[in-house]
Amino acid sequence: MVSLPIGIQSFEKLRSDNSLYVDKTQIIHLIAANAGYYFLSRPRRFGKSLLLSTLKELFSANRALFDGLWIADKWNWEEKHPVIHISFSSIGYKTQGLETAIARELDKIAATYEVTLSEKNYDQKFKELIQGLAKTNKVVILIDEYDKPIIDYLTDIPQAKAHQNVLKSFYSVIKDSDPYIRFLFITGVSKFSKVSIFSELNNLYDITFKKNYAALTGYTQSELEHYFEPYIQKYTTAATRSAYLEKIKTWYNGYSWDGATFVYNPFSILGFFLSDQFHNFWFNTGTPTFLIKLMKERQLVEIENVEVGELVFESYDIENLESIALLFQTGYLTIKSVDEFGIYTLAYPNQEVKAAMLQHLIGAFSHSSGLTSKPTVVKLRHAFVANDIAQVVKIINSLFKSIPSTIFIKSKEAYYHSVVFLVFQYLGQFIDAEINTSDGRIDAVVQTETVIYVIEFKLDQSAKAAIQQIEKKAYSEKYAASEKSIMALGINFSSASKSIDDWQLTEIA
């Protein structure tokens, strides 16, 4: 079996080391064959850097690296272009300063082509480099993670804005250099609305949501089953293959930018097949501390199946961050469907992302370590399976112990609802549980092998009132045909004591 290139972002290294490469060159050809300016947004660890590295080798006419790939006999290998390839994740702007880092990177590129630059300022140096390289052939410009100097400082808005202004000056050079440029491709996580690259480059083609490029990065189901077949065979038998593939799909598939083509995150899949263990590979490469804090401040917990218009994808302004747009851009939400009216339904892409996000949110809202969220919820599952409701109550109460009274008193109902909602959402990863909200009301259903629990939560009322609501609104009706016992569980939470002070369990005939 070929080796799995986890963490390798260099196409040259990947091919030289005979590592596995999922052939994307047919889609790449759709872009590269035409002169133009392109932009692609994808979350971190989604193959953007490898894509640009592949384009660099393609335009550098390094044919040997493409032997055996779709594009091998369809590209003009006689034509070679000078390439300006800049990755903002690796130029050292945090230690050198952004302007100095850009200038030094341009000097390095110039040196590789034996071009001497006399300009001192980074923007004029960029212009001079483009024109100098174009004396041999039109230039190809590849910019990876253009927005990283902004994203890294979202908690320091003045610095983020300063970097934004530097980037404006840098990218403004491109417009006036059009006669010298053959091809431009820019990648990033976000599309900032006020960066001049998008306001001044009116011929920049955003392919982020275009169906022809939906599988440009990430692995489709057919690619997974084709390229990783040796690993699938290694870990399965004919009898277990189908269930194995379905579990992989549940855990790692589900990302989409058109609502029709769904792909796996490459980093997660490579990590999975290297270990044959279901872990949170992608999520753990960058815990979204800033996002968790933002969601907690805005008490945003219900983000599954959110319906939005297309304008939300343009709402990325560092001075007014829109939560749903930010969650989508960074990969914690994805497009699940698009209707005829252009309404997009967004949801967690898969189990990896949903479970990890819920774990961290529970930790944030309960003022405890996110590391303890999973054991707590697993204990809650065991308590339900054992029909030990007293233990269920004890576990739920434990989640509220660490919440400071000042915070809870200020927004007691919202906090109570948020924690309960998150816990039961996460419980659904381990047992048949669902929770729905409507007009501030929370109700839950938990099913074990023998019992269906229809649960109603009350705040500063009584367990009896909760049971009465279950009976009055006939919440159990849709389970009437089940052979399981149906139990109504009423739980009342006291805002004064920050705990459950009354609960009642009644069998529904």
KOLNUDO-991923 format. One line per field, with one value per residue (C-alpha): residue number from 1; residue in one letter; chain; x negated, y negated, z negated. Coordinates in steps of 0.25 Angstrom, whole numbers, plus 2048, in hexadecimal, padded with zeros to 3 digits. Each point is the difference from the previous one (the first is absolute). Layout:
REM KOLNUDO-991923
i = NUM / ...
aa = A / ...
ch = A / ...
X = X / ...
Y = Y / ...
Z = Z / ...
REM end
This chain:
REM KOLNUDO-991923
i = 1 / 2 / 3 / 4 / 5 / 6 / 7 / 8 / 9 / 10 / 11 / 12 / 13 / 14 / 15 / 16 / 17 / 18 / 19 / 20 / 21 / 22 / 23 / 24 / 25 / 26 / 27 / 28 / 29 / 30 / 31 / 32 / 33 / 34 / 35 / 36 / 37 / 38 / 39 / 40 / 41 / 42 / 43 / 44 / 45 / 46 / 47 / 48 / 49 / 50 / 51 / 52 / 53 / 54 / 55 / 56 / 57 / 58 / 59 / 60 / 61 / 62 / 63 / 64 / 65 / 66 / 67 / 68 / 69 / 70 / 71 / 72 / 73 / 74 / 75 / 76 / 77 / 78 / 79 / 80 / 81 / 82 / 83 / 84 / 85 / 86 / 87 / 88 / 89 / 90 / 91 / 92 / 93 / 94 / 95 / 96 / 97 / 98 / 99 / 100 / 101 / 102 / 103 / 104 / 105 / 106 / 107 / 108 / 109 / 110 / 111 / 112 / 113 / 114 / 115 / 116 / 117 / 118 / 119 / 120 / 121 / 122 / 123 / 124 / 125 / 126 / 127 / 128 / 129 / 130 / 131 / 132 / 133 / 134 / 135 / 136 / 137 / 138 / 139 / 140 / 141 / 142 / 143 / 144 / 145 / 146 / 147 / 148 / 149 / 150 / 151 / 152 / 153 / 154 / 155 / 156 / 157 / 158 / 159 / 160 / 161 / 162 / 163 / 164 / 165 / 166 / 167 / 168 / 169 / 170 / 171 / 172 / 173 / 174 / 175 / 176 / 177 / 178 / 179 / 180 / 181 / 182 / 183 / 184 / 185 / 186 / 187 / 188 / 189 / 190 / 191 / 192 / 193 / 194 / 195 / 196 / 197 / 198 / 199 / 200 / 201 / 202 / 203 / 204 / 205 / 206 / 207 / 208 / 209 / 210 / 211 / 212 / 213 / 214 / 215 / 216 / 217 / 218 / 219 / 220 / 221 / 222 / 223 / 224 / 225 / 226 / 227 / 228 / 229 / 230 / 231 / 232 / 233 / 234 / 235 / 236 / 237 / 238 / 239 / 240 / 241 / 242 / 243 / 244 / 245 / 246 / 247 / 248 / 249 / 250 / 251 / 252 / 253 / 254 / 255 / 256 / 257 / 258 / 259 / 260 / 261 / 262 / 263 / 264 / 265 / 266 / 267 / 268 / 269 / 270 / 271 / 272 / 273 / 274 / 275 / 276 / 277 / 278 / 279 / 280 / 281 / 282 / 283 / 284 / 285 / 286 / 287 / 288 / 289 / 290 / 291 / 292 / 293 / 294 / 295 / 296 / 297 / 298 / 299 / 300 / 301 / 302 / 303 / 304 / 305 / 306 / 307 / 308 / 309 / 310 / 311 / 312 / 313 / 314 / 315 / 316 / 317 / 318 / 319 / 320 / 321 / 322 / 323 / 324 / 325 / 326 / 327 / 328 / 329 / 330 / 331 / 332 / 333 / 334 / 335 / 336 / 337 / 338 / 339 / 340 / 341 / 342 / 343 / 344 / 345 / 346 / 347 / 348 / 349 / 350 / 351 / 352 / 353 / 354 / 355 / 356 / 357 / 358 / 359 / 360 / 361 / 362 / 363 / 364 / 365 / 366 / 367 / 368 / 369 / 370 / 371 / 372 / 373 / 374 / 375 / 376 / 377 / 378 / 379 / 380 / 381 / 382 / 383 / 384 / 385 / 386 / 387 / 388 / 389 / 390 / 391 / 392 / 393 / 394 / 395 / 396 / 397 / 398 / 399 / 400 / 401 / 402 / 403 / 404 / 405 / 406 / 407 / 408 / 409 / 410 / 411 / 412 / 413 / 414 / 415 / 416 / 417 / 418 / 419 / 420 / 421 / 422 / 423 / 424 / 425 / 426 / 427 / 428 / 429 / 430 / 431 / 432 / 433 / 434 / 435 / 436 / 437 / 438 / 439 / 440 / 441 / 442 / 443 / 444 / 445 / 446 / 447 / 448 / 449 / 450 / 451 / 452 / 453 / 454 / 455 / 456 / 457 / 458 / 459 / 460 / 461 / 462 / 463 / 464 / 465 / 466 / 467 / 468 / 469 / 470 / 471 / 472 / 473 / 474 / 475 / 476 / 477 / 478 / 479 / 480 / 481 / 482 / 483 / 484 / 485 / 486 / 487 / 488 / 489 / 490 / 491 / 492 / 493 / 494 / 495 / 496 / 497 / 498 / 499 / 500 / 501 / 502 / 503 / 504 / 505 / 506 / 507 / 508 / 509
aa = M / V / S / L / P / I / G / I / Q / S / F / E / K / L / R / S / D / N / S / L / Y / V / D / K / T / Q / I / I / H / L / I / A / A / N / A / G / Y / Y / F / L / S / R / P / R / R / F / G / K / S / L / L / L / S / T / L / K / E / L / F / S / A / N / R / A / L / F / D / G / L / W / I / A / D / K / W / N / W / E / E / K / H / P / V / I / H / I / S / F / S / S / I / G / Y / K / T / Q / G / L / E / T / A / I / A / R / E / L / D / K / I / A / A / T / Y / E / V / T / L / S / E / K / N / Y / D / Q / K / F / K / E / L / I / Q / G / L / A / K / T / N / K / V / V / I / L / I / D / E / Y / D / K / P / I / I / D / Y / L / T / D / I / P / Q / A / K / A / H / Q / N / V / L / K / S / F / Y / S / V / I / K / D / S / D / P / Y / I / R / F / L / F / I / T / G / V / S / K / F / S / K / V / S / I / F / S / E / L / N / N / L / Y / D / I / T / F / K / K / N / Y / A / A / L / T / G / Y / T / Q / S / E / L / E / H / Y / F / E / P / Y / I / Q / K / Y / T / T / A / A / T / R / S / A / Y / L / E / K / I / K / T / W / Y / N / G / Y / S / W / D / G / A / T / F / V / Y / N / P / F / S / I / L / G / F / F / L / S / D / Q / F / H / N / F / W / F / N / T / G / T / P / T / F / L / I / K / L / M / K / E / R / Q / L / V / E / I / E / N / V / E / V / G / E / L / V / F / E / S / Y / D / I / E / N / L / E / S / I / A / L / L / F / Q / T / G / Y / L / T / I / K / S / V / D / E / F / G / I / Y / T / L / A / Y / P / N / Q / E / V / K / A / A / M / L / Q / H / L / I / G / A / F / S / H / S / S / G / L / T / S / K / P / T / V / V / K / L / R / H / A / F / V / A / N / D / I / A / Q / V / V / K / I / I / N / S / L / F / K / S / I / P / S / T / I / F / I / K / S / K / E / A / Y / Y / H / S / V / V / F / L / V / F / Q / Y / L / G / Q / F / I / D / A / E / I / N / T / S / D / G / R / I / D / A / V / V / Q / T / E / T / V / I / Y / V / I / E / F / K / L / D / Q / S / A / K / A / A / I / Q / Q / I / E / K / K / A / Y / S / E / K / Y / A / A / S / E / K / S / I / M / A / L / G / I / N / F / S / S / A / S / K / S / I / D / D / W / Q / L / T / E / I / A
ch = A / A / A / A / A / A / A / A / A / A / A / A / A / A / A / A / A / A / A / A / A / A / A / A / A / A / A / A / A / A / A / A / A / A / A / A / A / A / A / A / A / A / A / A / A / A / A / A / A / A / A / A / A / A / A / A / A / A / A / A / A / A / A / A / A / A / A / A / A / A / A / A / A / A / A / A / A / A / A / A / A / A / A / A / A / A / A / A / A / A / A / A / A / A / A / A / A / A / A / A / A / A / A / A / A / A / A / A / A / A / A / A / A / A / A / A / A / A / A / A / A / A / A / A / A / A / A / A / A / A / A / A / A / A / A / A / A / A / A / A / A / A / A / A / A / A / A / A / A / A / A / A / A / A / A / A / A / A / A / A / A / A / A / A / A / A / A / A / A / A / A / A / A / A / A / A / A / A / A / A / A / A / A / A / A / A / A / A / A / A / A / A / A / A / A / A / A / A / A / A / A / A / A / A / A / A / A / A / A / A / A / A / A / A / A / A / A / A / A / A / A / A / A / A / A / A / A / A / A / A / A / A / A / A / A / A / A / A / A / A / A / A / A / A / A / A / A / A / A / A / A / A / A / A / A / A / A / A / A / A / A / A / A / A / A / A / A / A / A / A / A / A / A / A / A / A / A / A / A / A / A / A / A / A / A / A / A / A / A / A / A / A / A / A / A / A / A / A / A / A / A / A / A / A / A / A / A / A / A / A / A / A / A / A / A / A / A / A / A / A / A / A / A / A / A / A / A / A / A / A / A / A / A / A / A / A / A / A / A / A / A / A / A / A / A / A / A / A / A / A / A / A / A / A / A / A / A / A / A / A / A / A / A / A / A / A / A / A / A / A / A / A / A / A / A / A / A / A / A / A / A / A / A / A / A / A / A / A / A / A / A / A / A / A / A / A / A / A / A / A / A / A / A / A / A / A / A / A / A / A / A / A / A / A / A / A / A / A / A / A / A / A / A / A / A / A / A / A / A / A / A / A / A / A / A / A / A / A / A / A / A / A / A / A / A / A / A / A / A / A / A / A / A / A / A / A / A / A / A / A / A / A / A / A / A / A / A / A / A / A / A / A / A / A / A / A / A / A / A / A / A / A / A / A / A / A / A / A / A / A / A / A / A / A / A / A / A / A / A / A / A / A / A / A / A / A / A / A / A
X = 800 / 7FB / 7FE / 80A / 7FB / 806 / 7FB / 7F9 / 804 / 7F5 / 804 / 7F2 / 7FD / 80C / 7FE / 7F1 / 802 / 80B / 80B / 80E / 806 / 80F / 7FF / 807 / 7F9 / 80D / 806 / 7F4 / 7FF / 80D / 7FA / 7F2 / 802 / 807 / 7F9 / 807 / 801 / 806 / 804 / 803 / 804 / 7FF / 7FE / 7F2 / 7FA / 808 / 7F6 / 7FE / 7F1 / 7FE / 809 / 7F8 / 7F3 / 806 / 803 / 7F1 / 7FA / 80A / 7FD / 7F1 / 801 / 7FB / 806 / 7FA / 808 / 80D / 7FD / 80C / 809 / 80C / 7FA / 7F3 / 803 / 809 / 7F7 / 7F6 / 7F3 / 7F8 / 805 / 7FA / 804 / 7F9 / 808 / 802 / 805 / 802 / 806 / 804 / 800 / 7F1 / 7F9 / 7FE / 809 / 802 / 7F1 / 7FC / 80C / 809 / 7F9 / 7F2 / 804 / 807 / 7F4 / 7F6 / 809 / 800 / 7F0 / 7FF / 809 / 7F8 / 7F3 / 805 / 802 / 7F3 / 808 / 7FB / 80A / 7FD / 80D / 800 / 80F / 808 / 80A / 7F7 / 7F7 / 80B / 803 / 7F1 / 7FF / 80D / 7FA / 7F2 / 805 / 809 / 7F4 / 7FF / 80F / 80D / 800 / 808 / 804 / 804 / 804 / 803 / 808 / 801 / 808 / 7F8 / 7F9 / 80F / 806 / 7F4 / 804 / 80F / 7FF / 7F7 / 808 / 7F7 / 7F4 / 80A / 804 / 7F1 / 7FD / 80C / 7FB / 7F3 / 806 / 809 / 7F3 / 7FA / 80B / 803 / 7F3 / 807 / 80A / 7F6 / 7F7 / 80A / 7F8 / 7F5 / 809 / 804 / 807 / 804 / 805 / 803 / 805 / 805 / 809 / 809 / 804 / 7FE / 80A / 7F7 / 7F3 / 7FD / 7FC / 80F / 805 / 7F5 / 7FE / 80D / 7FC / 7FC / 809 / 804 / 802 / 803 / 80F / 7FE / 805 / 7F5 / 7F6 / 807 / 7F7 / 7F3 / 7FC / 804 / 803 / 80D / 806 / 7FC / 7F2 / 7FF / 804 / 7F7 / 7F3 / 801 / 805 / 7F3 / 802 / 80F / 7FD / 7F5 / 80A / 80D / 806 / 80B / 80A / 7FB / 7FC / 80E / 802 / 7F1 / 802 / 80D / 7F9 / 7F5 / 80A / 808 / 7F3 / 7F9 / 808 / 80A / 7F9 / 806 / 800 / 80B / 80A / 7FE / 7F2 / 7FB / 7F1 / 7F7 / 7F6 / 7F2 / 7F9 / 80B / 800 / 7F1 / 7FF / 80B / 7FA / 7F2 / 806 / 80D / 806 / 80C / 7FA / 802 / 7F4 / 804 / 807 / 7F4 / 7F6 / 806 / 80A / 809 / 7FE / 804 / 80C / 804 / 7FF / 808 / 80B / 801 / 800 / 80C / 806 / 800 / 802 / 80B / 7F9 / 804 / 809 / 7FF / 806 / 7F9 / 800 / 7F4 / 7FC / 7FB / 7F4 / 7FC / 802 / 7F1 / 7FC / 7F6 / 807 / 80D / 7FF / 80C / 800 / 807 / 7F7 / 7F3 / 805 / 802 / 7F3 / 7F8 / 806 / 808 / 80D / 802 / 80B / 809 / 80A / 805 / 80E / 806 / 801 / 7F1 / 802 / 7F4 / 802 / 7F3 / 7FC / 7F4 / 7F9 / 7FE / 7FF / 7F2 / 803 / 80D / 7FB / 7F4 / 807 / 80A / 7F6 / 7F9 / 80D / 804 / 7F3 / 801 / 80F / 7FE / 7F3 / 7F8 / 7F6 / 805 / 7F8 / 80A / 80C / 7FF / 7FF / 80C / 809 / 7FC / 803 / 80E / 802 / 7FD / 809 / 80C / 7FC / 801 / 80D / 7F9 / 807 / 7FB / 7F2 / 804 / 805 / 7F3 / 7F7 / 808 / 7FF / 7F1 / 7FF / 805 / 7F7 / 7F5 / 808 / 7FD / 80D / 7FE / 801 / 80B / 809 / 7FE / 805 / 806 / 80A / 7F7 / 7F5 / 808 / 806 / 7F2 / 7FA / 80B / 801 / 7F1 / 800 / 80C / 7FA / 7F3 / 807 / 806 / 7F2 / 801 / 80E / 80D / 803 / 806 / 803 / 809 / 802 / 80C / 803 / 7F7 / 806 / 7F6 / 805 / 7F8 / 802 / 7F6 / 801 / 7F9 / 803 / 80C / 805 / 803 / 7FF / 808 / 7FA / 805 / 7F7 / 806 / 7F9 / 805 / 80D / 802 / 7FE / 80F / 802 / 7F6 / 807 / 80D / 7FB / 7FB / 80E / 807 / 7F9 / 7FF / 7F1 / 800 / 80A / 7F6 / 7FA / 80D / 7FD / 7F3 / 7FF / 7F7 / 805 / 803 / 7FC / 803 / 7F5 / 802 / 7F4 / 801 / 7F4 / 7FE / 7F9 / 7FE / 7F8 / 7FA / 805 / 80C / 809 / 80B / 802 / 80B / 801 / 80D / 804 / 808 / 80B
Y = 800 / 7F2 / 7F7 / 7F6 / 7F2 / 7FA / 7F2 / 800 / 7F3 / 801 / 806 / 802 / 808 / 808 / 805 / 802 / 808 / 809 / 7FC / 801 / 7F5 / 7FF / 7FB / 7F2 / 7FC / 801 / 7F6 / 7F8 / 800 / 7F9 / 7F4 / 800 / 801 / 7F3 / 7F2 / 7FA / 7FC / 80A / 800 / 80C / 801 / 80C / 803 / 803 / 80E / 802 / 801 / 7F2 / 800 / 80D / 7FA / 7F4 / 808 / 809 / 7F3 / 7FB / 80D / 800 / 7F2 / 803 / 80B / 80B / 80B / 80C / 7FD / 802 / 80D / 80A / 7F4 / 7FC / 7F3 / 807 / 800 / 7F4 / 7F5 / 7F7 / 804 / 7F8 / 7F3 / 7FC / 7F4 / 7F9 / 802 / 7F7 / 809 / 7FA / 807 / 7F6 / 80B / 802 / 7F2 / 7FD / 7F3 / 802 / 7FE / 7F7 / 7F8 / 802 / 7F5 / 805 / 80F / 7FD / 7F8 / 80C / 80A / 7F8 / 7FF / 80F / 803 / 7F6 / 807 / 80D / 7FA / 7F8 / 7F3 / 7F4 / 7F7 / 7F1 / 7FC / 7FF / 800 / 80D / 7FC / 7F9 / 80C / 809 / 7F8 / 800 / 80F / 803 / 7F7 / 806 / 80E / 7FD / 7FD / 80F / 804 / 7FB / 803 / 809 / 7FB / 80A / 7FA / 80A / 7FC / 7F2 / 7FD / 806 / 7F3 / 7FB / 80D / 802 / 7F2 / 800 / 7FE / 7F4 / 7F8 / 7F4 / 809 / 808 / 7F3 / 7FC / 80D / 7FE / 7F3 / 806 / 80B / 7F5 / 7F9 / 80E / 805 / 7F2 / 803 / 80C / 7F7 / 7F7 / 80C / 807 / 800 / 808 / 80B / 80D / 806 / 7FC / 80A / 7FB / 809 / 7FD / 804 / 7F3 / 7F5 / 7F3 / 7F6 / 7F4 / 805 / 7F9 / 80E / 802 / 7F1 / 7FC / 80E / 800 / 80B / 80A / 80C / 806 / 80F / 804 / 803 / 805 / 80E / 803 / 7FE / 805 / 80C / 7F8 / 803 / 80B / 80E / 805 / 80D / 807 / 7FA / 806 / 80E / 800 / 7FA / 805 / 80E / 807 / 7FA / 804 / 80E / 800 / 7FD / 807 / 80D / 801 / 801 / 7F4 / 7F7 / 7F9 / 7FC / 7FC / 7F6 / 7FB / 7FD / 7F8 / 7F8 / 7FD / 7FB / 7F9 / 7FD / 7F5 / 7F3 / 7F9 / 7F3 / 802 / 809 / 80C / 804 / 805 / 802 / 805 / 7F8 / 805 / 7FE / 808 / 80C / 801 / 800 / 80A / 80A / 7FE / 804 / 808 / 7F8 / 7F7 / 7F3 / 7F1 / 7FE / 7F3 / 7F9 / 803 / 7F9 / 7F2 / 800 / 7F3 / 7F9 / 7F3 / 806 / 807 / 7F3 / 7F8 / 80B / 7FF / 7F1 / 800 / 80D / 806 / 80F / 804 / 800 / 80D / 7FE / 7F1 / 7FA / 7F4 / 7F8 / 7FF / 7F3 / 806 / 806 / 7F1 / 7FC / 800 / 7F3 / 800 / 7F5 / 806 / 80F / 808 / 80D / 809 / 7FB / 802 / 80E / 804 / 7F9 / 808 / 80D / 803 / 7FE / 804 / 800 / 80C / 7FB / 7F5 / 7FE / 7FA / 7F2 / 800 / 803 / 807 / 80A / 801 / 80A / 807 / 808 / 80D / 807 / 7FC / 7F1 / 801 / 808 / 7F8 / 7F3 / 804 / 805 / 7F3 / 7F8 / 808 / 7FD / 7F1 / 7FF / 808 / 7F9 / 80D / 807 / 805 / 80C / 805 / 7FE / 80D / 809 / 7F8 / 803 / 80E / 802 / 7F9 / 80B / 80B / 7FA / 800 / 80E / 805 / 7F9 / 7F8 / 7F3 / 7FB / 802 / 7F8 / 7F5 / 800 / 800 / 7F4 / 7F8 / 802 / 7F8 / 7F4 / 800 / 7F8 / 7F5 / 7F3 / 7FB / 7F2 / 805 / 80A / 7F5 / 7F7 / 809 / 80C / 805 / 7FF / 807 / 80B / 802 / 7FF / 80B / 809 / 7FF / 802 / 80C / 808 / 7FC / 807 / 80B / 803 / 805 / 80B / 804 / 7FE / 7F2 / 7F3 / 7F3 / 7F5 / 7F1 / 7F7 / 7F3 / 802 / 80E / 80C / 80E / 80D / 80E / 80B / 80E / 80D / 80E / 801 / 7F2 / 7F3 / 7F4 / 7F4 / 7F5 / 7F2 / 7F5 / 7F5 / 7F4 / 7FB / 808 / 80F / 80E / 802 / 7F4 / 807 / 80D / 7F9 / 7F9 / 80D / 806 / 7F4 / 7FE / 80F / 800 / 80F / 803 / 802 / 80C / 807 / 80B / 803 / 80D / 7F9 / 7FA / 7F1 / 7F7 / 7F2 / 7F9 / 7F2 / 7F8 / 7F3 / 7F7 / 7F6 / 7F3 / 7FD / 80D / 802 / 80E / 80A / 7FF / 808 / 80C / 80A / 80D / 805 / 80B / 7FC / 80B
Z = 800 / 803 / 7F4 / 7FB / 801 / 7F3 / 7FE / 80E / 807 / 80B / 80D / 804 / 7F3 / 800 / 80E / 7FE / 7F3 / 808 / 7F6 / 803 / 809 / 802 / 80F / 801 / 80D / 808 / 7F8 / 7FF / 80F / 801 / 7F9 / 804 / 80F / 800 / 7FD / 7F4 / 7F2 / 7F6 / 7F2 / 7F7 / 7F2 / 7F8 / 7F1 / 7FA / 803 / 80C / 80B / 804 / 7FF / 807 / 80B / 802 / 7FF / 80C / 808 / 7FE / 805 / 80C / 804 / 7FE / 80A / 7F7 / 808 / 7F9 / 7F3 / 808 / 807 / 7FE / 7FD / 809 / 804 / 805 / 80F / 800 / 7FC / 808 / 7F9 / 809 / 7FA / 7F3 / 7F7 / 7F5 / 7F3 / 7F4 / 7F5 / 7F3 / 7F4 / 7F5 / 7F5 / 801 / 803 / 7F2 / 7FF / 7F1 / 7FC / 80C / 802 / 80C / 809 / 7FE / 801 / 80E / 805 / 7FB / 807 / 80D / 7FF / 7FF / 80C / 808 / 7FC / 805 / 80E / 7FF / 800 / 7F8 / 7FA / 7FD / 7FA / 7F0 / 7FE / 800 / 80A / 80A / 7FE / 804 / 80C / 804 / 7FE / 809 / 80B / 7FF / 801 / 80C / 809 / 802 / 800 / 7F9 / 7F1 / 7F8 / 7F2 / 7F5 / 7F3 / 7F5 / 7F3 / 804 / 7F4 / 7F5 / 7FB / 7FE / 7FA / 7F6 / 7FA / 7FF / 7F1 / 803 / 809 / 802 / 804 / 809 / 807 / 801 / 807 / 809 / 805 / 803 / 808 / 807 / 805 / 804 / 808 / 807 / 808 / 807 / 807 / 807 / 803 / 808 / 80E / 7F9 / 7F9 / 806 / 7F4 / 7F2 / 7F5 / 7F2 / 7F5 / 7F2 / 7F5 / 801 / 80A / 7F9 / 806 / 7FF / 805 / 80D / 807 / 801 / 802 / 80A / 807 / 807 / 809 / 7F4 / 802 / 7F3 / 802 / 7F1 / 803 / 80F / 802 / 80A / 7F5 / 7F4 / 7FF / 803 / 7F2 / 7F7 / 804 / 806 / 7FC / 80D / 7FE / 7F2 / 804 / 80C / 7FB / 7F2 / 804 / 7FB / 7F2 / 800 / 804 / 7F5 / 7F5 / 805 / 805 / 80A / 7F5 / 7F9 / 80B / 802 / 7F1 / 800 / 80B / 7FB / 7F3 / 806 / 808 / 7F4 / 7F9 / 80B / 80C / 802 / 804 / 80C / 807 / 809 / 7F8 / 80A / 800 / 7F3 / 7FC / 7F5 / 7F9 / 805 / 7F3 / 7F8 / 80A / 801 / 7F1 / 7FF / 80A / 7F9 / 7F3 / 803 / 7F4 / 800 / 7FA / 802 / 809 / 807 / 7F4 / 7F7 / 80A / 7FC / 7F4 / 803 / 7F3 / 806 / 806 / 7F3 / 7F9 / 80A / 800 / 7F1 / 800 / 80A / 7F9 / 80E / 7FE / 80A / 80D / 807 / 80C / 800 / 80D / 806 / 80D / 809 / 7FA / 7F3 / 808 / 803 / 7F2 / 7FB / 7FA / 7F5 / 7F9 / 800 / 800 / 804 / 7F8 / 80A / 80B / 7F7 / 7FD / 80E / 805 / 7F6 / 803 / 7F4 / 808 / 80E / 80B / 7FF / 80B / 808 / 805 / 80C / 7F9 / 7FD / 7F1 / 7FA / 7F5 / 7F8 / 7F5 / 7FA / 80B / 7F9 / 7F2 / 7FE / 801 / 7F8 / 7F5 / 7FE / 801 / 7F6 / 7F6 / 800 / 7FF / 7F4 / 7F9 / 804 / 7FB / 7F3 / 7FD / 800 / 808 / 80E / 7FD / 7F5 / 809 / 807 / 7F4 / 7F9 / 80C / 801 / 7F1 / 804 / 80A / 7F7 / 7F6 / 80A / 805 / 7F1 / 7FE / 7F5 / 800 / 7F3 / 806 / 80C / 7F7 / 7F8 / 80D / 806 / 7F3 / 800 / 80D / 7F9 / 7F4 / 807 / 806 / 7F8 / 7F9 / 806 / 80E / 7FE / 7F8 / 80C / 80B / 7F8 / 80A / 80C / 7F8 / 7FC / 80E / 806 / 7F7 / 801 / 80F / 802 / 7F6 / 807 / 80E / 7FC / 7F9 / 80E / 805 / 7F6 / 7FF / 807 / 7FB / 806 / 7FB / 807 / 7FC / 803 / 7FB / 7F4 / 7FC / 7FF / 801 / 802 / 804 / 7FC / 804 / 7FA / 804 / 7F7 / 7FD / 807 / 7F7 / 804 / 7F8 / 7FD / 7F8 / 7F8 / 7F9 / 7F3 / 801 / 7FC / 806 / 7FF / 80A / 809 / 800 / 802 / 80D / 805 / 7FE / 805 / 80D / 802 / 803 / 7FF / 80B / 80B / 7F8 / 7FD / 809 / 7F9 / 7F8 / 7F6 / 7F3 / 801 / 7F4 / 7FE / 7F9 / 7FA / 7FB / 7F9 / 7FF / 7F5 / 804 / 7F1 / 7FD / 80F / 7FF / 802 / 7F4 / 805 / 809 / 803 / 808 / 805 / 80A / 80B / 803
REM end
